């Protein structure tokens, strides 16, 4: 009988029938991951209906146990979400730490002013510290290539970061898009800035360079001259948008940007608190744990592989019998 085949297969796989439901659910969960609980519930219904008829009177408690497993799953999901939130925060904090190091390399003694600027970016620009510092780093590289240092370099960068927030507000787009467009303009690419009403060409840049007193009108612009001219021309052509974030930050769009940046900042601050502990854990794993595990696996690995290979035929036979009974189980449910 199909039912007998199922029972035979089940006895071969799990001879001990005690704690049936918990053990079955555990086996399924280990094999099928997130689908295990759902599979356990479905299997429980079918088993209660036809396979374990001898304990049919226990159907109520069994279903109650599976319902309890559902509550446990919800609790597990909540805990898992909290862990993921913390891990995301640690990653954000790690990224922020790396960016701060880069800021120190680019700006030197002026890095403190960049850090202070970024600390106010959430409310003033709707940008996280990471966004503001990354943008300042990008613009700082251009400014440094143009020969700027100290306060002029800091002002060059923070002025363009502020402009990116204003352009994003005025043109209802993201700060990242504005930052990328400004960076493209400093590199000599004019097309991305057209989205923000800025037209850059060689003649315009030369005229601006002459106005700045850094070009005599003959020959081509050097890279240094081009960067300084582009920055000045971008500022000149975006005057209508400048200050727009501050003017409109009380509106829904501005508040949404501030809220989004604030939420990410909250996660980052949690990560900053957890970062030292996680750094110690990773260092311990690299220096102490992994070498020991490598030695253990080197000695145990061959025996484990042999054991798995030896048990493969029995597992395959049990699964074959189980699959043969599934159509009958489906009809009986």
Secondary structure, 3 states (H helix, E strand, C coil): CHHHHHHHHHHHHCCCCCCHHHHHHHHHHHHHCCHHHHHHHHHHHHHHHHHCHHHHHHHHHHHHHHHHHHHHHHHHHHHHHHHHHHHHHHHHHHHHHHHHHHHHHHHHHHHHHHHHHHCCHHHHHCCCHHHHHHHHHHHHHHHHHCCCCHHHHHHHHHHHHHHHHHHHHHCCCCHHHHHHHHHHHHHCCCHHHHCCCCCCCHHHHHHHHHHHCCCCCCCCCCHHHHHHHHHHHHHHHCCCCCCHHHHHCCCHHHHHHHHHHHHHHHHHHHHHHHHHHHHHHHHHHHHHHHHHHHHHHHHHHHHHHHHHHHHHHHHHHHHHHHHHHHHHHHHHC
